[in-house]
């Protein structure tokens, strides 16, 4: 159980660090902007996936930690 909690805390920490160091005080990455170079579309897509991935790590980590906490309280 402690390993699972440690992994969840680590995922929350990684998601938070990515979000705060890369996207703090910035707007959400834009997709669909006309670009001259076609490889720039891939960069836009990669930035958007990293943005949503960091938010997903934070949310999933918090939700599962809360679920574990509730189950621990319920079955004690």
N, CA, C and O of each residue as an XYZ file, in Angstrom:
304
protein
N       0.835     -1.189      0.000
C       0.000      0.000      0.000
C       0.881      1.254      0.000
O       0.556      2.244     -0.656
N       1.985      1.208      0.732
C       2.843      2.397      0.775
C       3.490      2.665     -0.579
O       3.735      3.816     -0.942
N       3.766      1.588     -1.327
C       4.349      1.786     -2.658
C       3.355      2.481     -3.592
O       3.730      3.351     -4.378
N       2.095      2.089     -3.496
C       1.055      2.705     -4.319
C       0.889      4.179     -3.972
O       0.766      5.021     -4.861
N       0.887      4.484     -2.695
C       0.767      5.883     -2.267
C       1.983      6.684     -2.714
O       1.846      7.833     -3.134
N       3.176      6.086     -2.628
C       4.386      6.774     -3.084
C       4.348      7.038     -4.582
O       4.764      8.106     -5.032
N       3.856      6.084     -5.355
C       3.747      6.259     -6.809
C       2.737      7.352     -7.135
O       2.974      8.161     -8.032
N       1.623      7.389     -6.427
C       0.614      8.424     -6.672
C       1.140      9.810     -6.315
O       0.901     10.775     -7.040
N       1.849      9.905     -5.209
C       2.434     11.200     -4.826
C       3.482     11.626     -5.847
O       3.583     12.806     -6.184
N       4.265     10.664     -6.341
C       5.260     10.984     -7.367
C       4.592     11.449     -8.654
O       5.090     12.372     -9.298
N       3.478     10.836     -9.045
C       2.794     11.266    -10.271
C       2.203     12.666    -10.102
O       2.226     13.469    -11.035
N       1.674     12.956     -8.912
C       1.166     14.307     -8.650
C       2.310     15.312     -8.712
O       2.163     16.397     -9.274
N       3.438     14.950     -8.139
C       4.604     15.842     -8.136
C       5.118     16.082     -9.550
O       5.416     17.220     -9.915
N       5.224     15.027    -10.346
C       5.704     15.178    -11.724
C       4.740     16.038    -12.546
O       5.172     16.935    -13.270
N       3.448     15.770    -12.436
C       2.467     16.575    -13.159
C       2.501     18.034    -12.741
O       2.393     18.929    -13.580
N       2.652     18.275    -11.446
C       2.704     19.651    -10.951
C       3.956     20.369    -11.428
O       3.897     21.532    -11.826
N       5.089     19.676    -11.390
C       6.334     20.300    -11.840
C       6.291     20.633    -13.327
O       6.740     21.703    -13.738
N       5.755     19.725    -14.128
C       5.629     20.004    -15.563
C       4.723     21.207    -15.779
O       5.051     22.105    -16.555
N       3.596     21.227    -15.101
C       2.636     22.309    -15.300
C       3.209     23.645    -14.836
O       3.128     24.632    -15.567
N       3.786     23.693    -13.641
C       4.236     24.968    -13.102
C       5.488     25.502    -13.781
O       5.611     26.713    -13.966
N       6.423     24.632    -14.159
C       7.634     25.125    -14.795
C       7.456     25.421    -16.277
O       8.167     26.263    -16.826
N       6.524     24.747    -16.930
C       6.384     24.926    -18.369
C       5.222     25.847    -18.755
O       5.316     26.589    -19.733
N       4.124     25.801    -17.985
C       2.912     26.505    -18.413
C       2.425     27.546    -17.422
O       1.334     28.084    -17.608
N       3.174     27.852    -16.386
C       2.744     28.842    -15.402
C       2.664     30.220    -16.068
O       3.589     30.641    -16.762
N       1.560     30.904    -15.847
C       1.295     32.247    -16.386
C       1.313     32.287    -17.911
O       1.612     33.324    -18.502
N       0.994     31.167    -18.546
C       0.899     31.114    -20.000
C      -0.480     30.605    -20.378
O      -1.161     29.964    -19.578
N      -0.876     30.893    -21.584
C      -2.157     30.396    -22.080
C      -2.004     28.934    -22.505
O      -0.895     28.441    -22.709
N      -3.126     28.268    -22.630
C      -3.126     26.888    -23.104
C      -2.530     26.854    -24.507
O      -2.811     27.744    -25.310
N      -1.709     25.844    -24.823
C      -1.123     25.763    -26.164
C      -2.197     25.722    -27.251
O      -3.230     25.069    -27.099
N      -1.943     26.412    -28.320
C      -2.895     26.503    -29.425
C      -2.627     25.425    -30.461
O      -1.483     25.042    -30.707
N      -3.691     24.953    -31.054
C      -3.598     23.963    -32.126
C      -4.442     24.462    -33.282
O      -5.471     25.106    -33.075
N      -4.013     24.168    -34.491
C      -4.785     24.547    -35.665
C      -4.380     25.886    -36.254
O      -5.061     26.404    -37.139
N      -3.288     26.447    -35.781
C      -2.788     27.707    -36.327
C      -2.046     27.396    -37.629
O      -1.300     26.419    -37.698
N      -2.241     28.201    -38.636
C      -1.559     28.000    -39.911
C      -0.058     28.199    -39.718
O       0.378     29.214    -39.175
N       0.716     27.233    -40.164
C       2.169     27.258    -40.043
C       2.799     27.118    -41.420
O       2.225     26.503    -42.319
N       3.980     27.694    -41.576
C       4.720     27.565    -42.835
C       5.379     26.201    -42.944
O       5.424     25.608    -44.022
N       5.888     25.707    -41.826
C       6.590     24.433    -41.821
C       5.665     23.366    -41.241
O       5.047     23.576    -40.198
N       5.573     22.243    -41.908
C       4.641     21.205    -41.445
C       5.099     20.549    -40.152
O       4.271     19.990    -39.432
N       6.384     20.597    -39.832
C       6.847     20.006    -38.577
C       6.401     20.826    -37.368
O       6.398     20.317    -36.247
N       6.028     22.081    -37.579
C       5.527     22.903    -36.485
C       4.175     22.406    -35.981
O       3.835     22.603    -34.815
N       3.406     21.762    -36.858
C       2.137     21.183    -36.419
C       2.375     20.087    -35.384
O       1.621     19.967    -34.418
N       3.415     19.293    -35.583
C       3.760     18.252    -34.628
C       4.173     18.859    -33.294
O       3.805     18.341    -32.239
N       4.921     19.936    -33.327
C       5.335     20.611    -32.090
C       4.123     21.157    -31.332
O       4.060     21.058    -30.107
N       3.163     21.731    -32.057
C       1.935     22.211    -31.422
C       1.174     21.063    -30.770
O       0.689     21.188    -29.646
N       1.075     19.952    -31.480
C       0.374     18.783    -30.970
C       1.077     18.232    -29.727
O       0.425     17.852    -28.755
N       2.404     18.193    -29.766
C       3.190     17.678    -28.644
C       3.029     18.572    -27.416
O       2.903     18.072    -26.298
N       3.031     19.876    -27.614
C       2.835     20.805    -26.499
C       1.457     20.647    -25.872
O       1.324     20.681    -24.649
N       0.442     20.478    -26.694
C      -0.916     20.303    -26.186
C      -1.044     18.992    -25.414
O      -1.688     18.957    -24.365
N      -0.448     17.926    -25.914
C      -0.504     16.637    -25.224
C       0.249     16.699    -23.897
O      -0.200     16.111    -22.913
N       1.372     17.388    -23.849
C       2.109     17.538    -22.596
C       1.307     18.358    -21.592
O       1.312     18.058    -20.398
N       0.627     19.381    -22.066
C      -0.209     20.213    -21.201
C      -1.319     19.390    -20.562
O      -1.484     19.396    -19.342
N      -2.084     18.675    -21.402
C      -3.183     17.870    -20.876
C      -2.688     16.676    -20.080
O      -3.352     16.247    -19.136
N      -1.534     16.132    -20.443
C      -0.957     15.019    -19.695
C      -0.561     15.414    -18.290
O      -0.755     14.643    -17.350
N      -0.006     16.612    -18.132
C       0.372     17.067    -16.791
C      -0.865     17.292    -15.924
O      -0.859     16.963    -14.738
N      -1.911     17.842    -16.501
C      -3.157     18.030    -15.747
C      -3.775     16.676    -15.399
O      -4.296     16.496    -14.299
N      -3.719     15.731    -16.328
C      -4.261     14.394    -16.095
C      -3.524     13.694    -14.954
O      -4.161     13.053    -14.119
N      -2.188     13.806    -14.900
C      -1.424     13.196    -13.818
C      -1.825     13.759    -12.461
O      -1.955     13.016    -11.489
N      -2.018     15.059    -12.399
C      -2.409     15.688    -11.140
C      -3.790     15.206    -10.710
O      -3.978     14.807     -9.561
N      -4.749     15.240    -11.620
C      -6.129     14.883    -11.281
C      -6.242     13.409    -10.903
O      -6.864     13.083     -9.892
N      -5.660     12.523    -11.685
C      -5.742     11.091    -11.386
C      -5.053     10.778    -10.067
O      -5.569      9.989     -9.276
N      -3.907     11.378     -9.818
C      -3.205     11.141     -8.557
C      -4.021     11.571     -7.357
O      -4.099     10.847     -6.364
N      -4.631     12.745     -7.437
C      -5.435     13.241     -6.319
C      -6.685     12.392     -6.118
O      -7.032     12.065     -4.983
N      -7.359     12.034     -7.193
C      -8.591     11.256     -7.079
C      -8.305      9.877     -6.481
O      -9.043      9.426     -5.606
N      -7.267      9.215     -6.928
C      -6.959      7.887     -6.408
C      -6.486      7.968     -4.960
O      -6.824      7.101     -4.154
N      -5.706      8.997     -4.617
C      -5.304      9.164     -3.213
C      -6.507      9.392     -2.320
O      -6.570      8.850     -1.217
N      -7.462     10.187     -2.779
C      -8.685     10.386     -2.002
C      -9.474      9.090     -1.869
O     -10.015      8.802     -0.801
N      -9.545      8.313     -2.931
C     -10.263      7.040     -2.878
C      -9.594      6.078     -1.899
O     -10.276      5.387     -1.141
N      -8.272      6.032     -1.913
C      -7.560      5.176     -0.967
C      -7.807      5.649      0.462
O      -8.028      4.835      1.358
N      -7.769      6.950      0.672
C      -8.036      7.489      2.008
C      -9.425      7.162      2.505
O      -9.601      6.797      3.667
N     -10.414      7.287      1.635
C     -11.794      6.970      2.012
C     -11.946      5.478      2.311
O     -12.617      5.101      3.272
N     -11.326      4.633      1.491
C     -11.411      3.195      1.731
C     -10.703      2.810      3.036
O     -11.183      1.939      3.762
N      -9.588      3.438      3.334
C      -8.882      3.160      4.583
C      -9.729      3.553      5.777
O      -9.768      2.830      6.772
N     -10.405      4.683      5.694
C     -11.268      5.117      6.797
C     -12.496      4.228      6.936
O     -12.951      3.957      8.047
N     -13.027      3.780      5.815
C     -14.232      2.972      5.841
C     -13.983      1.562      6.374
O     -14.843      0.986      7.041
N     -12.823      1.016      6.085
C     -12.543     -0.362      6.479
C     -11.663     -0.486      7.713
O     -11.155     -1.571      7.994
N     -11.474      0.580      8.444
C     -10.694      0.508      9.686
C     -11.535      0.024     10.818
O     -11.048     -0.100     11.941
